[in-house]
C-alpha cells in the first residue's frame, strides 16, 4: 500500500509542476484535465502526508519515553505515544479506504426523480419536501440545479419532480438516496391526532453523455402536444410539449415545462439517455454473480431505505442502522452526516469485497 502511496505522491508533485507551467495554463482543455487529476489525488496524498507526520512524531515520542534519563517526562511521552499510535492506526484505515477503486460514475452530474407513492395528498406533500431537501442540499454544496419536469398534486404537494443537479461528485454524494422514503407524522387534516405513514420514491441517475448511450433516431417516436400545466405566454397555446418513446425498451419521457418545443425535446432526451444508461448498467451488474457487491443495499427504488419520524424528530437509515435526531435540519438540506456515513459504508463494503476476492484468488 505504501509503495502505491509514494507513487501517487510523485504523480501529485508532477501534476503541480505541470499546472504551474505557463504553456499548459494557456491550454484550457489540457489544464482542466490535469487540474481534475490533481484534485482527485489531493485527498489521498494529504492523508498520506498526515500519516507520515504522525509516524515521525510517534517515533520521537517512543524514543524519548525509552530514554533512561528522561525522568518524569517519560510517562507523559508514553501517553503521547499511545495517542499517536491510535491516530496512526486510524489514518491507515482511512488510507486503505481512500485507495479502494471508485464507482466510475461518481464524478457525474445527476438526474433525481421524485414521485409520490402511498398516502394520497400526504405522500404528495412529502415528495415536495424531499424535492426541496435535495435542492437545498445542492445549494449547500455549491452545485447548480434546475427542475426539468414537475407535476403538482393535491394540496400543495407534487405527483412527480425531475431535477438535474450539476456539480463535481454529485452522483457520489446522492446515489444512495435511491429507494423508498417513508414519513410518519400527524397530517394537518387529521382531527384525532393519529400518526399516518406515507411514502415517496427517489431514483438517482448519473447523467449520460452522448458517447455513453447510442440512441438510434429510428428507435424513437416523438409526439408533440399542448402543455396542460400552468404556464405563461405561449406555453399553453402552442404544441410545445414533447413526449419521446424509446421503442425497443418502451421507456417514455414527457417534458412540457419550457416554452419551446426544442427546449422540451432537449430535456426529454437528457432524461431518456440517463434512464437508458442506468438500465444498461443494471443489466451488466445482474450478469455478475455478485451484482451488488460494494453497494449500500440494492439501490432499487422498491427498497424501503429511510424513515422520517416527525413526532420523535428522528430519521433512520435502515441500510446502515444510523439515526439522526433533527428532522427540520435534514429537510433544510443538512444531509452531510447521512451522506458521509453512507459513503463510508460503501467504501468499507468495497474494501471487504476486494479482500474476499484476494482471499479467493490466493486459495485458488
RARA-V263229 format. One record per residue. N is the residue number from 0. RES is the residue in three letters. SS is DSSP state (@ for helix, = for strand, . for the rest). Layout:
N & RES & SS
N & RES & SS
This chain:
0 & UNK & .
1 & UNK & @
2 & UNK & @
3 & UNK & @
4 & UNK & @
5 & UNK & @
6 & UNK & @
7 & UNK & @
8 & UNK & @
9 & UNK & @
10 & UNK & @
11 & UNK & @
12 & UNK & @
13 & UNK & @
14 & UNK & @
15 & UNK & @
16 & UNK & @
17 & UNK & @
18 & UNK & @
19 & UNK & .
20 & UNK & .
21 & UNK & @
22 & UNK & @
23 & UNK & @
24 & UNK & @
25 & UNK & .
26 & UNK & .
27 & UNK & @
28 & UNK & @
29 & UNK & @
30 & UNK & @
31 & UNK & @
32 & UNK & @
33 & UNK & @
34 & UNK & @
35 & UNK & @
36 & UNK & @
37 & UNK & @
38 & UNK & @
39 & UNK & @
40 & UNK & @
41 & UNK & @
42 & UNK & @
43 & UNK & @
44 & UNK & @
45 & UNK & @
46 & UNK & @
47 & UNK & @
48 & UNK & @
49 & UNK & @
50 & UNK & @
51 & UNK & @
52 & UNK & @
53 & UNK & @
54 & UNK & @
55 & UNK & @
56 & UNK & @
57 & UNK & @
58 & UNK & @
59 & UNK & @
60 & UNK & @
61 & UNK & @
62 & UNK & @
63 & UNK & @
64 & UNK & @
65 & UNK & @
66 & UNK & .
67 & UNK & .
68 & UNK & .
69 & UNK & .
70 & UNK & .
71 & UNK & .
72 & UNK & @
73 & UNK & @
74 & UNK & @
75 & UNK & @
76 & UNK & @
77 & UNK & @
78 & UNK & @
79 & UNK & @
80 & UNK & @
81 & UNK & @
82 & UNK & @
83 & UNK & @
84 & UNK & @
85 & UNK & @
86 & UNK & @
87 & UNK & @
88 & UNK & @
89 & UNK & @
90 & UNK & @
91 & UNK & @
92 & UNK & @
93 & UNK & @
94 & UNK & @
95 & UNK & @
96 & UNK & @
97 & UNK & @
98 & UNK & .
99 & UNK & .
100 & UNK & .
101 & UNK & .
102 & UNK & .
103 & UNK & .
104 & UNK & .
105 & UNK & .
106 & UNK & .
107 & UNK & .
108 & UNK & .
109 & UNK & =
110 & UNK & =
111 & UNK & =
112 & UNK & =
113 & UNK & =
114 & UNK & =
115 & UNK & =
116 & UNK & .
117 & UNK & .
118 & UNK & .
119 & UNK & @
120 & UNK & @
121 & UNK & @
122 & UNK & @
123 & UNK & @
124 & UNK & @
125 & UNK & @
126 & UNK & @
127 & UNK & @
128 & UNK & @
129 & UNK & @
130 & UNK & @
131 & UNK & @
132 & UNK & @
133 & UNK & @
134 & UNK & @
135 & UNK & @
136 & UNK & @
137 & UNK & @
138 & UNK & @
139 & UNK & @
140 & UNK & @
141 & UNK & .
142 & UNK & .
143 & UNK & =
144 & UNK & =
145 & UNK & =
146 & UNK & =
147 & UNK & =
148 & UNK & =
149 & UNK & =
150 & UNK & =
151 & UNK & =
152 & UNK & =
153 & UNK & .
154 & UNK & .
155 & UNK & .
156 & UNK & =
157 & UNK & =
158 & UNK & =
159 & UNK & =
160 & UNK & =
161 & UNK & =
162 & UNK & =
163 & UNK & =
164 & UNK & =
165 & UNK & =
166 & UNK & .
167 & UNK & .
168 & UNK & .
169 & UNK & @
170 & UNK & @
171 & UNK & @
172 & UNK & @
173 & UNK & @
174 & UNK & @
175 & UNK & @
176 & UNK & @
177 & UNK & .
178 & UNK & =
179 & UNK & =
180 & UNK & =
181 & UNK & =
182 & UNK & =
183 & UNK & =
184 & UNK & =
185 & UNK & .
186 & UNK & .
187 & UNK & .
188 & UNK & .
189 & UNK & .
190 & UNK & .
191 & UNK & .
192 & UNK & .
193 & UNK & .
194 & UNK & .
195 & UNK & =
196 & UNK & =
197 & UNK & =
198 & UNK & =
199 & UNK & =
200 & UNK & =
201 & UNK & =
202 & UNK & =
203 & UNK & =
204 & UNK & =
205 & UNK & =
206 & UNK & .
207 & UNK & .
208 & UNK & .
209 & UNK & .
210 & UNK & .
211 & UNK & .
212 & UNK & .
213 & UNK & .
214 & UNK & .
215 & UNK & .
216 & UNK & @
217 & UNK & @
218 & UNK & @
219 & UNK & =
220 & UNK & =
221 & UNK & =
222 & UNK & =
223 & UNK & =
224 & UNK & =
225 & UNK & .
226 & UNK & .
227 & UNK & .
228 & UNK & .
229 & UNK & .
230 & UNK & .
231 & UNK & .
232 & UNK & .
233 & UNK & .
234 & UNK & .
235 & UNK & .
236 & UNK & .
237 & UNK & .
238 & UNK & .
239 & UNK & .
240 & UNK & =
241 & UNK & =
242 & UNK & =
243 & UNK & =
244 & UNK & =
245 & UNK & =
246 & UNK & .
247 & UNK & .
248 & UNK & .
249 & UNK & .
250 & UNK & =
251 & UNK & =
252 & UNK & =
253 & UNK & =
254 & UNK & =
255 & UNK & .
256 & UNK & .
257 & UNK & .
258 & UNK & .
259 & UNK & .
260 & UNK & @
261 & UNK & @
262 & UNK & @
263 & UNK & @
264 & UNK & @
265 & UNK & @
266 & UNK & @
267 & UNK & @
268 & UNK & @
269 & UNK & @
270 & UNK & @
271 & UNK & @
272 & UNK & @
273 & UNK & @
274 & UNK & @
275 & UNK & @
276 & UNK & @
277 & UNK & @
278 & UNK & @
279 & UNK & @
280 & UNK & @
281 & UNK & @
282 & UNK & @
283 & UNK & @
284 & UNK & @
285 & UNK & @
286 & UNK & .
287 & UNK & .
288 & UNK & .
289 & UNK & .
290 & UNK & .
291 & UNK & .
292 & UNK & .
293 & UNK & .
294 & UNK & .
295 & UNK & .
296 & UNK & .
297 & UNK & .
298 & UNK & .
299 & UNK & .
300 & UNK & .
301 & UNK & .
302 & UNK & .
303 & UNK & =
304 & UNK & =
305 & UNK & =
306 & UNK & =
307 & UNK & =
308 & UNK & =
309 & UNK & .
310 & UNK & .
311 & UNK & .
312 & UNK & .
313 & UNK & =
314 & UNK & =
315 & UNK & =
316 & UNK & =
317 & UNK & .
318 & UNK & .
319 & UNK & .
320 & UNK & .
321 & UNK & =
322 & UNK & =
323 & UNK & =
324 & UNK & .
325 & UNK & .
326 & UNK & @
327 & UNK & @
328 & UNK & @
329 & UNK & @
330 & UNK & @
331 & UNK & .
332 & UNK & .
333 & UNK & .
334 & UNK & .
335 & UNK & @
336 & UNK & @
337 & UNK & @
338 & UNK & @
339 & UNK & @
340 & UNK & @
341 & UNK & @
342 & UNK & @
343 & UNK & @
344 & UNK & @
345 & UNK & @
346 & UNK & @
347 & UNK & @
348 & UNK & @
349 & UNK & @
350 & UNK & @
351 & UNK & @
352 & UNK & @
353 & UNK & @
354 & UNK & @
355 & UNK & @
356 & UNK & @
357 & UNK & @
358 & UNK & @
359 & UNK & @
360 & UNK & @
361 & UNK & @
362 & UNK & @
363 & UNK & .
